[in-house]
Amino acid sequence: MKFCREYLARRRSDGLYRAVVETKALDAVRVLRQGRECLLLCGNDYLGLTQHPALAQKAQLAAQEEGVGAGGSRLISGSHPLCQALEHDLAAWKGTEAALVFSSGYAANVGTISALVGAGDAVFSDRLNHASIIDGCRLSGAAVSVYEHLDLADLARKLAARKNVRRRLIVTDGVFSMDGDVAPLDKLAALAKAHDAMLMVDDAHALGTLGEGRGTAHHFGVGKEVTIQLGTMSKSLAGMGGYVAASREVIEYLVNCSRSFIFSTAPSPMTLAAAREALTVLRREPQHLTKLQANGQYLRQTLRAAGLPIPEGETPILPLLLGSATAASEMSKRLESASILVSAIRPPTVPRGESRLRLTVSAAHSRTQLDYAANEIIRCWRALQ
């Protein structure tokens, strides 16, 4: 159709065109892309558990014994025992009374925000929150106030300006996916208490990476003051699905009010079994988190020492800021020619003028792999200056 052709032509000319490229995993950090082995430096398998034999064994056993799919929503055809078992484990890990599993982290955000607030309410969202949070805010029907990134004074002003509403919700990423910086959850919790607001944190990139692997609330010691701790099993837990951890009352409310929970098929038994085992590994094998943190700091310090514009940080997400979408795409292509896979992050994922390479480190990377990657990244970056 004409409008499709015109839109795609504009995307290509602006350096914003996207395409799906077949990529096969060889292990947690190596992939096969168009016949060439590449080092993966843009995934979210932070702890390197996608290839962990215990997870594969549990998933295979669950598929053999329980089938490959759930076959229906939990409120219609019943809830599999593995769902309740995983929710019990998640609640224990996050330090909450209860938890609820969703089909994805996106569904968890959209369904939770739109259940907690609606017309007559107000939601306060960090400008750099994930798209699933933004969509949840929009779909809720609540008045949306976007505060400047990590700007507590701006948030306080906006909270004060929205006194005469029924309910107020502050929502933030714990670790921001494109910058790798961390929300000051202790200060946000204090603001929420002062303004009688609920506080929700999306720990998609914090579970397994911060707070001894328990996430942002544990990192800041404010678990009791956070209304909702939300996240995904698709990153550090190496699987699929989302979750909400909260009080028992809030979880019961979501079971009755969250449309993305009510009207979605439950996760498969093998997905649930693998996620449970990933939590067990996280508790039993803390060396994965130790290695992740060491790898992240090593690559960050190496690139910063060479003059690359990578900010300080404590997470495994390292943004290499390049500015233009064209520059980001060109550097991504050059690195792929060197057998390193790092995708260019361009608008609308990030604002115009802030295109970048989003480097992500895994516990599964060896020091030899990181040295090779650092040398090639430095070489390609200097060639573009």
Secondary structure as the mmCIF struct_conf table of DSSP 4:
data_model
#
loop_
_struct_conf.conf_type_id
_struct_conf.id
_struct_conf.beg_label_comp_id
_struct_conf.beg_label_asym_id
_struct_conf.beg_label_seq_id
_struct_conf.end_label_comp_id
_struct_conf.end_label_asym_id
_struct_conf.end_label_seq_id
HELX_RH_AL_P HELX_RH_AL_P1 LYS A 2 SER A 13
TURN_TY1_P TURN_TY1_P1 ASP A 14 GLY A 15
STRN STRN1 THR A 23 ALA A 25
BEND BEND1 LEU A 26 VAL A 29
STRN STRN2 ARG A 30 ARG A 33
TURN_TY1_P TURN_TY1_P2 GLN A 34 GLY A 35
STRN STRN3 ARG A 36 LEU A 40
BEND BEND2 CYS A 42 CYS A 42
TURN_TY1_P TURN_TY1_P3 TYR A 46 LEU A 47
TURN_TY1_P TURN_TY1_P4 THR A 50 GLN A 51
HELX_RH_AL_P HELX_RH_AL_P2 PRO A 53 GLU A 66
BEND BEND3 VAL A 68 VAL A 68
BEND BEND4 GLY A 72 GLY A 72
HELX_RH_AL_P HELX_RH_AL_P3 ARG A 74 SER A 77
HELX_RH_AL_P HELX_RH_AL_P4 PRO A 81 LYS A 94
TURN_TY1_P TURN_TY1_P5 GLY A 95 GLY A 95
BEND BEND5 GLU A 97 GLU A 97
STRN STRN4 ALA A 98 PHE A 102
BEND BEND6 SER A 103 SER A 103
HELX_RH_AL_P HELX_RH_AL_P5 GLY A 105 LEU A 116
TURN_TY1_P TURN_TY1_P6 ALA A 119 GLY A 120
STRN STRN5 ALA A 122 ASP A 126
TURN_TY1_P TURN_TY1_P7 ARG A 127 LEU A 128
HELX_RH_AL_P HELX_RH_AL_P6 ALA A 131 SER A 140
BEND BEND7 ALA A 142 ALA A 142
STRN STRN6 ALA A 143 TYR A 147
HELX_LH_PP_P HELX_LH_PP_P1 GLU A 148 GLU A 148
TURN_TY1_P TURN_TY1_P8 HIS A 149 LEU A 150
HELX_RH_AL_P HELX_RH_AL_P7 LEU A 152 ALA A 161
TURN_TY1_P TURN_TY1_P9 ARG A 162 ARG A 162
BEND BEND8 ASN A 164 ARG A 166
STRN STRN7 ARG A 168 ASP A 173
BEND BEND9 GLY A 174 GLY A 174
STRN STRN8 VAL A 175 VAL A 175
TURN_TY1_P TURN_TY1_P10 SER A 177 ASP A 179
STRN STRN9 VAL A 182 VAL A 182
HELX_RH_AL_P HELX_RH_AL_P8 LEU A 185 ALA A 194
TURN_TY1_P TURN_TY1_P11 HIS A 195 ASP A 196
STRN STRN10 MET A 198 ASP A 202
TURN_TY1_P TURN_TY1_P12 ALA A 204 THR A 209
BEND BEND10 LEU A 210 LEU A 210
HELX_RH_3T_P HELX_RH_3T_P1 GLY A 211 GLY A 213
TURN_TY1_P TURN_TY1_P13 ARG A 214 ARG A 214
HELX_RH_AL_P HELX_RH_AL_P9 THR A 216 PHE A 220
TURN_TY1_P TURN_TY1_P14 GLY A 221 GLY A 221
HELX_RH_3T_P HELX_RH_3T_P2 GLY A 223 GLU A 225
BEND BEND11 THR A 227 THR A 227
STRN STRN11 ILE A 228 THR A 232
BEND BEND12 MET A 233 LYS A 235
TURN_TY1_P TURN_TY1_P15 SER A 236 LEU A 237
BEND BEND13 GLY A 239 GLY A 239
STRN STRN12 GLY A 242 ALA A 246
HELX_RH_AL_P HELX_RH_AL_P10 ARG A 248 CYS A 257
HELX_RH_AL_P HELX_RH_AL_P11 ARG A 259 ILE A 262
TURN_TY1_P TURN_TY1_P16 PHE A 263 PHE A 263
BEND BEND14 SER A 264 SER A 264
HELX_LH_PP_P HELX_LH_PP_P2 THR A 265 SER A 268
HELX_RH_AL_P HELX_RH_AL_P12 PRO A 269 ARG A 284
TURN_TY1_P TURN_TY1_P17 PRO A 286 PRO A 286
HELX_RH_AL_P HELX_RH_AL_P13 GLN A 287 ALA A 305
TURN_TY1_P TURN_TY1_P18 ALA A 306 GLY A 307
BEND BEND15 GLU A 314 PRO A 316
STRN STRN13 ILE A 317 GLY A 323
BEND BEND16 SER A 324 SER A 324
HELX_RH_AL_P HELX_RH_AL_P14 ALA A 325 SER A 337
TURN_TY1_P TURN_TY1_P19 ALA A 338 SER A 339
STRN STRN14 ILE A 340 LEU A 341
HELX_LH_PP_P HELX_LH_PP_P3 SER A 343 SER A 343
STRN STRN15 ALA A 344 ILE A 345
TURN_TY1_P TURN_TY1_P20 PRO A 347 PRO A 348
BEND BEND17 THR A 349 VAL A 350
TURN_TY1_P TURN_TY1_P21 ARG A 352 GLY A 353
STRN STRN16 SER A 355 THR A 360
TURN_TY1_P TURN_TY1_P22 ALA A 363 ALA A 364
HELX_RH_AL_P HELX_RH_AL_P15 ARG A 367 LEU A 384
#
